[in-house]
Amino acid sequence: IITSFRKANMLDQHHTDLILKLHSAVTRIQVQRPGFNYTFAHICILNNDKTCIVDDIVHVLEELKAARSSNRTNFAITYPITHLKDGREVYNGHQLGGVTVHSKDRVKSAEAIQLTYYLQAINSLNDMVAEKWESIFCDTVELFQKSNRKVKMYPFTSSSLKEDFQKTSRVSERYLITSLVLVVTLAILCCSMQDCVRSKPWLGLLGLLTVTLATLTAAGIINLTGGKYNSTFLGIPFVMLGHGLYGTFEMLSSWRKTREDQHVKERTAAVFADSMLSFSLTTAMYLVTFGIGASPFTNIEAARIFCCNSCIAIFFNYLYVLSFYGSSLVFTGYIENNYQHSIFCRKVPKPEVLQEKPAWYRFLLTAKFSEDTDDSEETNTYESHLLVWFLKRYYCDWITNTYVKPFVVLFYLVYISFALMGYLQVSEGSDLSNIVATATRTIEYTTAQQKYFSNYSPVIGFYIYESIEYWNTSVQEDVLEYTKGFVRISWFESYLNYLRKLNISTGLPKKNFTDMLRNSFLKTPQFAHFSEDIIFSKKYNNEVDVVASRMFLVAKTMETKREELYDLLETLRKLSLTSKVKFIVFNPSFVYMDRYASSVGAPLQNSCISALFLLFFSAFLVADSLINVWLTLTVASVEFGVIGFMTLWKVELDCISVLCLIYGINYTIDNCAPLLSTFVLGKEFTRTKWVKNALEVHGVAILQSYLCYIVGLIPLAAVPSNLTRTLFRCLFLIALVTFFHCFAILPVILTFLPPSKKKRKEKKNPENREEIECVEMVDMDSTRVVDQITTV
């Protein structure tokens, strides 16, 4: 595409000469191969007279230049169909852009001109030469641009989209490193506390290392099995970050609930019993949903490879959490049990010894010894952790307050309203610029094309694939009616007009109609090019018949070109099924549109079905099927909100956003399942009590993983790529909406909706009251503390 910075007329003498000079430079491009130099003439697509197919606008500009040279003023260009000097009608709607017309469609000025060069790809050598020619073509155009600063050129080739798609990975590198540094820092801080013995900073780092190892293992397996890398893989580390870190933080949270006087083995067994069941179930859910996405049911290769890689990474993450992270937890447990510093692994001295040390030394080695606390305080040693203290002392009481609940419900209704507003506007995205980096040829070219060449649709081929009675006036009326409203480049209409100019009836007998078509109309120079649009066949009696033909249609479009084109395609297809004349319509862009329309929703639909099936099936395995009911409703609420707000944030439903929505199902289950399970299975106390208990038990792990996840996502917003922009917006909305449900919606709604709880414990008979005496026995050979319970 060639245009001017100052919106100059590209049809004036200066710019016409410049464009023809560029065209000449392009046709002289040489690709050097051993023993031969290939030019455009060697690799171009040929027409019937064995010359290269060149855009008609080049012939128009050449005639315009010749007219100016001979001082002819009667030469005029019409839009969108013009006439060449040989009498041919040619369509220029996709070659002239930003057109201003006089009366009778005469072009006054054009702000942009588009030139297209068609290359062959008939064998591997030809394909290799054509690929090299495209690369030199871009260099030639850029060099021409530097020597002519007043014009702006936008080159685009068949390989530009692929190169620009992969460019996202290169421009994302430093942002991903920043993200990693931020997540490492926050993960260490989230696992730290003032008590230097009970603090677990190494577990934060090792939890992130576990996720990283699983991701690298999956990448290595994909490479070894011949898998192809694509830029959608940038989302896999964030999928693993949301799932893997939550699992490690949940194990650490379970460790805080164990008694310090237990042996490390017993504490570790309690951690695995408490946290690994839910982690195993959510891992199975990830494997099922992404497994369906990796199946042959998904016909987008990038989505299938993404889901396959995610499945492998999640599987190995589960194994590494069981083995590597579990061993790390045991190791830090022994460090804590021996009262060693959590970072330096040095024995922490007693308080009386610390009093003699400097203030900075006392600050670094602050710890609470079990013998320094009474029995009532011993179980609260971990409450000095900031997040534990905040949830238990403040947030749980605040969110369950009677005066806060109405505002939360009102806020949820507002959330549903805006989500519904966005959901009703959702659209499937088929714009290729949404998956590439921003400062690329693809973006510049598609932006210029949308700006200057959006008045008309691409040329649509109208193919009549059976022999019909073209000579019959009623059939002629039907064909013209089907193509009514289009700008037509049609042999059929030109032939009928040709007959009328000769004062011959269009309703000729079959033989006369066909003979006139072959021997008169197609022999005329201005109509000779239509011979490529008609297929004749001789019958056994030497009678000639038209067995198939084609015409070309162009529709007038507005700014919403993509949506209009898709509606136009559907309308024409429905018409082809019901019309008397059997025809099909085709444009190369239809292949992409059809595949995209049928493929975008398929991974999400299949994954939702598999997730619902797994929830239904597991309802017979869990302790209470009400858990699955609540979980299904929560997932539906989150996905509905994400789709709605995603649309309001100008994110279309494309391949990337669909993959994020699949992940959103699992992320919601990951965070909400433990909360709902703890609440539903709780007995004896009030709903409010169990809501508080569920938040105290699982809220810290959810909050820690959420903070790390959001901090990791923030640098992604600065990457100059539309793909990462979509990725950031979708993942950010998923995390935010899920967090909103975990910490606001569910805690409020569960306090007044089923299941019911017994509001007070049954009073025990005073006569049967049991008194418990606890005798502490210490094994002198080890650090294990044994409780002997005696009933009196």
Secondary structure, DSSP 4 states (H G I P E B T S, - for coil): -EEETT---TTSHHHHHHHHHHHHHHHT--EEETTEEE-HHHHBPB-TTSSB-B-HHHHHHHHHHHHHHTT------BSSEEE-TTS-EEE-TTTEEEEEE-GGGBEEEEEEE---B-B--SSHHHHHHHHHHHHHHHHHHHHHHHH-TTEEE----TTHHHHHHHHHHHHHHHHHHHHHHHHHHHHHHHT--S-TTT--HHHHHHHHHHHHHHHHHHHHHHHHTTPPP-GGGGGHHHHHHHHHHHHHHHHHHHHHHS-TTS-HHHHHHHHHHHHHHHHHHHHHHHHHHHHHHTSTT---HHHHHHHHHHHHHHHHHHHHIIIIIHHHHHHHHHHHHTTB-TTT-PBPPPHHHHTTS-HHHHHHT----GGGS-HHHHTTGGGGSHHHHHIIIIIHHHHT-TTTHHHHHHHHHHHHHHHHHHHTT--B---GGGGSBSSSHHHHHHHHHHHHS-SBPPPEEEEE-S---TT-HHHHHHHHHHTTTSEEE-HHHHHHHHHHHTT--S---HHHHHHHIIIIITTSGGGGGGGGGEEEEE-TTS-EEEEEEEEEEE-B--S-HHHHHHHHHHHHHHHHHHSSS-EEEE-HHHHHHHHHHHHHHHHHHHHHHHHHHHHHHHTTTSS-THHHHHHHHHHHHHHHHHHHHHHHTT--B-HHHHHHHHHHHHHHHHHHHHHHHHHHH--SS-HHHHHHHHHHHHHHHHHHHHHHHHHHHGGGGGSSBHHHHHHHHHHHHHHHHHHHIIIIIHHHHTTTSSSP--SSPPPPPGGG---EEEEEEE-TTSS-EEEEEEE-
